[in-house]
Structures are given as structure tokens and as C-alpha cells.
Amino acid sequence: MSKVVLITGGSSGIGKSIGEYLHHKGFVVYGTSRNPERVPNSVFPLVALDVRNTDSIQSAVAKIIAVSGRLDIVINNAGVGITGPLEEIPTEEIRNNFETNFFGPIEVMKAVLPQMRAQKSGLIINITSIAGYMGLPYRSVYSASKGALELITEALRMEVKSFGIHITNVAPGDFATNIASGRFHAPLFKDSAYEIPYGNTLKMMDEHVDSGSNPNEMAEAVYRIIETKEPRIHYKVGAFLQKFSIVLKRILPDKVYEKMLMNHYGL
């Protein structure tokens, strides 16, 4: 029997690449989008879902289970970027980012766990970010929301293991997707104390995304995890230096690592 997969944020970028890859591997794939009618050519069905709306999540999950009779794999991929000096990011935008990147995945997991518990099996893969392993300048909120999801996953993994349910994190580095166009940018104020360093960092971040890896690398990594009997707690996917930066954070003194980051960003 083909396994049933739900991917939040499946209409573009990494989510779309994962969905297409798994579809061609014979999985029954359902993606989600806030406006699926705007994506007419998807190779797998898209269900209306907004991760900021609990009723929307419950309805989408119930619909998939009603059609397929089960739900084997859930990939929490929907997310949004945010940049800016913390002092100048509107609080409502910070809350919105956590609603999408942190509380949304939690509500999705709450919605699917009863079905997986009844099946005595299931796999949840939370797409986080290498940025979630460190506080990055002008990406403080994004780093915090993704880092929080990493820790929630660690804890929940232990809570549900006895039910036959596996949960893991996959932290991507920079990939060539449209995330830069969809993220919230705090404006570059002309009289701001942060105008020059933030402007330079913003340009660097956009260049990193534009020259990022092919999203198919993430799709292949997710497939390997699905095929693994006992998934690890954490996976990192991306350029060597991005993954190595996590190792350096673990072994270097804090101030040395901070200085390395500041030099990287020209601060």
C-alpha cells in the first residue's frame, strides 16, 4: 500500500520539490496552499490550509484522512522569512512569523497525532533551518522561530515514541527558492542607525538565496529519511560551510564564534 504524505506549503519551493519527488516515487501526496486554486498545474492534489488557522488545519487533515483512510507522513514545511534590526521590526510581524513558523507546525502536529496514534505508526518531519542553530544578525526572529521548532521536536519526539511515531528535524541551508520574495523585510530607513549594515546584510542574504542549492537535494534527503527505519533527531542539508558552521558553534568559545559571524557579515 502506498504511503500517504501531507506536505504543508506544497505549492512552491522546497515543499513543491519534495512533493513532486515523492509523487514520482509512488507515494500518495497531498500538498497544502492557502489558495490552491492559484496553482492549477500541480502534479499532486493541493488542499486549502492556512497554518495560522486551527480550523483550517483540522478541516484539511480530516479531508485527507476521509479520502485516504490513513496518514503516514507529515512534512511541516510551510514557513516564512523575516529580516530586519530587531528594534525596527513591528511586533505584529514578529508574532505573525511565530504563528507561521512555530505555532502553525505545532497545530498541524496536534491535528495528525491522534490518527498516527490509532495507526500505531507515523513520521513527522519538521523543516527548520540551519539559521535556527545560531542567532544571526538581522535574522533574529527567523532564527528564534526555527530554533524553537527544533527544541519542540526534540521534546515531542520522546513523548510519542512509545506510540510508534517518529519525529525528526531537517534543517536546510540556502536553497534557490522564492523565499526571499515572500519574506517580511523591515524597511531600510534613511535616518536609521542600522541603515548601512542592515542594507549590506540584506543584499548578502538575497545573493545567498539566489546562488543556493537545488531544492531537489532537500527532496532526496527527505526521501532517504522516510526510507530510514530509525530516523535521527536532527539532519542538516546544504553547503558544507553552512553545515560546518554548526560544528564551529559547538566547539568554539562564544565570543570567538560571534566575532566570526560579525566578520562574515561585515559588522
N, C-alpha and C positions, 0 to 999 in steps of 0.2 A: 504494500500500500504506500502510495506517495505521501511524504510528509507535508503537512500544511504549515505554511510560513506566513507570518504577518510582519510587514515592514512599515514602520511609521516614516512619513516623509519619503514616499517611494516615487514621487513624480519627477525628480531631478537629482543630479549629483551622485553622491555615493549611494544613496538609497535606491535610485534607479539602476545603477550599475549592478548592485547586489541582486536586486530583483530579477533583472534580465539574465544574469549568470545562473541563478538558481532555477529560474524557469526553464532554461535550456538544459539544465541537469535533471529535469524531470520532477522538480518539486511543484506542489500546488501553491502558487504565490499570490498573496493579496497585498497590495500596497495601499497607502493612505495619502490623501491630499485634502487640504481644506476646500479646494474647488476642483474635484476630479473631472468635471465637465470641460475644464480648460485644457485637459490633457487627453485628446481624443485618440492618440496613436500608441498608447501604452500596450506592450506585449502581454501584460498581466493585468487583471482587474484592479481598479483603484476604488477604494471605499472612502466616503466622506468622513473625515475625522479631524478635529482640532484638539491638539494635546492640551490646550488651555481650558478645555470644556469637558468636565467629567461626564455629563450626559452624552456628549458626542462620542467619547471613548467607549462607554458602556454599550451604546447602540451599535457601534461598528463591530465590537468584539462579539456581541450577541448575534449579529447578522452573519458573520463569518462562521461561527460555530453552528448556527442553524443550517447553513448550506453544506458545510463540510463535515459536521459531526464531531470534529476534534480540532485541536490547535497544538501543534508540536513545537514550533519555534517562533519566538517573538524577537524581533530586532528593533530596539529602541534607537532609531536613527534621527528622527525629527529634531532639529535644533536650529539655533540662530546665533549669529555672531554679534559682537558689540565691541566698540572701541571708544577710547577717549580717556582724558585725565579723569580720575575718579571724582575729583572736586567739581567737574563740569558736566558729568553725566546726570541727566534728570532722574530722580529717584523712581519715577514711574517706569522709565526704561530699564532700570536695574531690576525692578520687580517683574516686568514683562519677560526679561531674559531668564530669570529663575523659574517663572511659570512654564516657559517652553523647555528649557534645558534640564531642569531638575524636578519640579513638581509634576510636569507632564509625564515623564517616564515613570515616576512613582505611581501615578494614577493608572497608567497602562498596565504596570505590573500587578497592581491590586485587582484590576479587571480580569486578567488572564490566569492568575494563580488558582482560583477555585477550579477551573476546568483542568488545569495541569495536575492539580492535586487529585482530582477524580480519576484522571488517566493513570496516575502514579508515574508520570513521566513528563518531561518538558525541558526546553532550553531557552533561556533568555539571554540575549547578547545586547549589552548596552554600549552604544558607540559614544565614547567620551572624547578625549583629545590629549595629545602629548602636552598641550598647554595646561592641562589640569594637574600636572605634576609639579608645577612651579608658578610662582606669581610673576607674570610678565608685565613690563611697563606698558601702560595704555591698553592693556587687555585684562585688567584686574578682575572685572566682573565675569568675563568669559572663563578665565582660569578658575575662578571661585565656583562657578556653577558646574563646570565639568569635574573639578576636583571633588565637589560634594557628591556627585553621582558615583564617582569611583568608590568613595567610602561607604555610601549606602549599599552599593553592590557587594562589597566585602562582607558587610553585616548580614544582609538578606540571604546571601549565599549559604551562610551557616544555618540560618533559620529554616530553610526549606529543603536542605539536602536530604533529610530523612524521608521526604515525600517522593524522592526520585527525580527531583527538579534540579537542574544545573543552571547556574548564573555566572556570567563572566563579563569582563570589560574588554573592549577593543579600543585602543587609543590611536587614532591616526595622526600623522603629521600633516604637512601641507599637501593638498591634492588639488589638481586643476579642476575646480568646480565653480559654480556660480555663487558660492557662499559670500564672497566679497560684495556682490551687488545687493544681497538681501540683508546684510547686517546693518545694525544701527551705528552710525558714525556721529559721535559728538561733534558739533560744528567746530571749524577752525576759526576761533575768534581773533580778530586782528590785534586787539589790545590784550590778549591773554598772555599770562606768564608762560604758558605751555605752547604757544603758537609754533615756534621753530622746532623744538624737539618732538612734539606730537606730530607735526606735519611730516617731518623726516621719517618717523617711525611708521606712520600710516602708509607712506609711499613704499617703504621696505616690505610691509606686510602684504600689500597688494602685489608686489613683484614676486614674493614667495609663493602666493596662491597661483599666479599666472604661470609660474615655472614649476609648479608642483607635479607630483607623480600622477600616473594614470589611475583613475578610480577603480579600474579593473583589478588592481593589486589588492584593494580592500575586499572586493568580491571574492577573489581567490582565497584570501586569508579567512574570511568568514566561512567559506565552504569547507576549508580544512578543519576549522573549529567544529563545525557541525558533524564532520566525519570522525571527530576525536571522541573516544569513549569517556574520558575523564578530562574535560577542559580545564585549563589552568585558570587562576584567578584574574590575571592580567595578561594582555597581549598588546604589543606596540607594533604599528605598521607605518613605515615611512622611510625617509632617507636616513642613512647611517648616523650622520651627525646629530639629527634630531633625536633619534633613539639614544644615542650616546650621551646626550645632554642630561638625560635622567640618571644615568650611571654617575656622571660627574657630580650631580647634585647630592647623590648619596655618599660620595667619598670625599668631596672637598669641604673644607671649612665654609660656613655660611657666607662670611664676608668675601672670601675668595670667589665663590660662585657668583655672588651678587656683582662683584667687580667684573667678572667675565661677561655677565649679561649686559651690564651697562656699557662695556666696551663694544659689544656686538651691536647694540642699538645706538651707539654714538652719544651716550648720555654723560 
